Amino acid sequence: MEITRRIEDGIAVLALVGRLTVNDTPGQLKATAAQAIAEGAHAVALDLSQVPYIDSTRLGELIAAHITVARQNGRLVLICPTQRITALLKLAGLEGIFETYPSFDQARTTLRRA
């Protein structure tokens, strides 16, 4: 998995590329999200459009990132989750935990109001 980061309107957009599996560096996603909030972003948007698969270990890391950002008074949202990821979130009972948006523009509109 690769993570690239950009800031737009105070929102850290983390674009993830590749499969998120147990083979990835533990804590990388959580640390990147926490750093973005610490550097002044008020929200983190995870762009999942290039992530075809998430295993249970990295699903746990998504939850950890969400909690970490929330504890720093930020919001973490998901952008463009694939149908497979959406189904996984539903199966795990997490679809109500993560705000999801089909595009960054729609997420940005909501996050600006917050």
C-alpha positions in Angstrom: 0.0 0.0 0.0 1.1 3.5 -0.8 -0.2 6.7 0.8 0.0 10.1 -0.8 -1.1 13.2 1.1 -2.4 16.6 0.1 -4.3 19.3 2.0 -7.3 21.1 0.5 -9.4 23.6 2.4 -8.0 22.3 5.7 -8.9 18.7 4.8 -6.0 16.1 4.6 -6.7 13.9 1.6 -4.9 10.6 2.0 -5.0 8.7 -1.3 -4.4 5.0 -0.7 -3.2 2.8 -3.5 -3.0 -1.0 -3.5 -4.3 -3.8 -1.3 -4.4 -3.1 2.4 -3.2 -6.3 4.0 -1.3 -7.6 7.0 1.9 -7.3 5.0 1.7 -3.5 5.2 3.6 -1.5 7.8 1.5 -1.6 11.0 0.2 1.8 12.1 1.2 3.6 8.9 -2.3 4.8 8.1 -3.2 5.8 11.7 0.1 7.7 12.0 -0.3 9.5 8.8 -3.9 10.6 9.7 -2.8 11.7 13.2 0.1 13.7 11.8 -2.2 15.5 9.4 -4.5 16.6 12.2 -1.5 17.5 14.4 -0.3 19.8 11.5 -3.6 21.6 11.4 -6.1 19.7 9.2 -9.6 19.6 10.7 -10.5 16.5 8.8 -9.0 13.5 7.1 -10.6 12.1 3.9 -9.3 8.6 2.9 -9.5 8.2 -0.9 -10.1 4.5 -1.4 -10.8 4.5 -5.1 -7.5 2.7 -5.8 -7.9 0.1 -3.0 -9.3 -3.2 -4.4 -9.1 -5.1 -1.1 -8.8 -4.6 2.7 -8.2 -7.5 5.0 -9.4 -7.7 8.6 -6.1 -6.5 10.0 -6.2 -3.2 8.0 -9.9 -2.9 8.7 -8.9 -2.7 12.3 -6.4 0.0 11.3 -9.2 2.0 9.6 -11.0 1.9 12.9 -7.9 2.9 14.8 -7.4 5.9 12.5 -11.0 6.9 12.9 -10.7 6.9 16.7 -7.3 8.7 16.7 -8.7 11.5 14.5 -11.9 11.8 16.6 -9.8 12.1 19.8 -8.0 15.0 18.2 -11.4 16.7 17.5 -11.2 15.9 13.8 -13.4 13.9 11.4 -12.3 11.0 9.2 -14.4 10.2 6.2 -14.1 7.7 3.3 -14.1 8.7 -0.3 -14.9 6.4 -3.2 -14.9 3.1 -1.4 -15.3 0.3 -3.9 -18.3 -1.9 -3.8 -16.3 -4.7 -2.2 -15.1 -2.3 0.6 -18.6 -1.1 1.1 -19.8 -4.7 1.4 -17.0 -5.4 3.9 -18.0 -2.4 6.1 -21.6 -3.5 6.1 -20.7 -7.1 6.9 -18.6 -5.9 9.8 -21.4 -3.6 11.0 -19.3 -0.5 10.4 -21.3 1.2 7.7 -22.8 3.6 10.3 -19.4 4.4 11.8 -17.7 5.7 8.7 -19.1 8.6 6.7 -18.7 7.8 3.0 -18.9 10.0 0.0 -18.7 9.2 -3.8 -16.3 12.1 -4.4 -14.0 14.5 -2.6 -16.1 17.5 -3.7 -19.2 16.1 -1.9 -17.1 15.3 1.2 -15.6 18.8 1.2 -19.0 20.4 1.1 -20.1 18.5 4.2 -16.8 19.0 6.0 -16.8 22.7 5.4 -20.2 23.0 7.2 -18.8 21.2 10.2 
